[in-house]
Amino acid sequence: MVQKIIIREAENNDRDAIAEVILDAYHQYSEIMPEPLWLTYRKSFLESVHDEAPIARIIAKIDKKIIGSALLFSSSETAYGKPELGIHSPILRLLAVSPSARGLGVATHLIHEAASRSRELGATTLNLHTSEMMASAIKLYYRLGFKRAYETDLMNGETLVQGFRLDLQTSVRTTAG
């Protein structure tokens, strides 16, 4: 029996569960990143979960368990503290799906919800950043219509963090599933 995925706004008491999902989902990168970089990265995303900067904390649940999450920020300044990137439309960060729930379409549901919320805010684009180590995520982004936004690339130490952008005016306006 296929279990129904529920997408909703997180409540304040969901923040620890969101942090747990992110740690679980991103743990695989701790094995390939230099430890100091991983510890900085880990600290950054835990701070983002508990910070007030996100304009939305979107979660995915099956039954009563949070199995995925995504944070939506209003700009590059609120997302990264980098106004110089010049992104003044929503940015999707820390898209995470528990390894046990991968392959169920959870990430697609979360991205569609982030796009829908961005449209509701009057935005014409949805942005995100990722690196080459997240190859499966990059394939998903392309499949969902994101294009490379080279002008928003940035460096994190020696790692190129690639910018992607979804045109919300021309992308498919359907919900996942």
CORNORZI-V42647 format. One record per helix or strand. SS is the DSSP state (alpha for helix, beta for strand). FROM is the first residue (numbers start at 1). LEN is the number of residues. Records with the same first field share a line. If there is no record, write none. Layout:
# CORNORZI-V42647
SS: FROM-LEN + FROM-LEN
This chain:
# CORNORZI-V42647
beta: 5-5 + 56-7 + 65-9 + 91-7 + 125-6 + 147-2 + 154-3 + 159-9
alpha: 12-19 + 35-16 + 76-5 + 83-3 + 99-3 + 106-15 + 135-9 + 150-3
